[in-house]
Amino acid sequence: MKNDVVISPAAQTSDRISFGPFTLAPGERLLLRQGMPVGLGTRSFDILAALAARPNEIVSKKDLLALVWPDATVEEGSLRFHVANLRKALGDGKDGARYIATLT
């Protein structure tokens, strides 16, 4: 995993970001799929919020680690683990849906 990027959200307001069937409310730490809450762990949520705040931008592993774990030294494997959990929660790849792309 070199870089991750969330594919362009459909709409963004100051407190909510919509993409596909999802609405992300970072201030409320809430992810909704068609209005229903989606369970995400703390780190997976933080990764999603960091990526969604930068639509159409490449976010490096180094930047994600600094944003999600600002005061800790974390192995790259931890980031891969949480991104995999996030992809699973989003149904990334299912029925052709792609919300997170890994660039190599």
Stockholm file with secondary structure:
# STOCKHOLM 1.0

chainA/1-104         MKNDVVISPAAQTSDRISFGPFTLAPGERLLLRQGMPVGLGTRSFDILAALAARPNEIVSKKDLLALVWPDATVEEGSLRFHVANLRKALGDGKDGARYIATLT
#=GR chainA/1-104 SS CCEEEECCCSEECSSCEEETTEEEEGGGTEEEETTEECCCCHHHHHHHHHHHTSTTCCEEHHHHHHHHSTTSCCCHHHHHHHHHHHHHHHTTTGGGCCSEEEEC
#=GC SS_cons         CCEEEECCCSEECSSCEEETTEEEEGGGTEEEETTEECCCCHHHHHHHHHHHTSTTCCEEHHHHHHHHSTTSCCCHHHHHHHHHHHHHHHTTTGGGCCSEEEEC
//
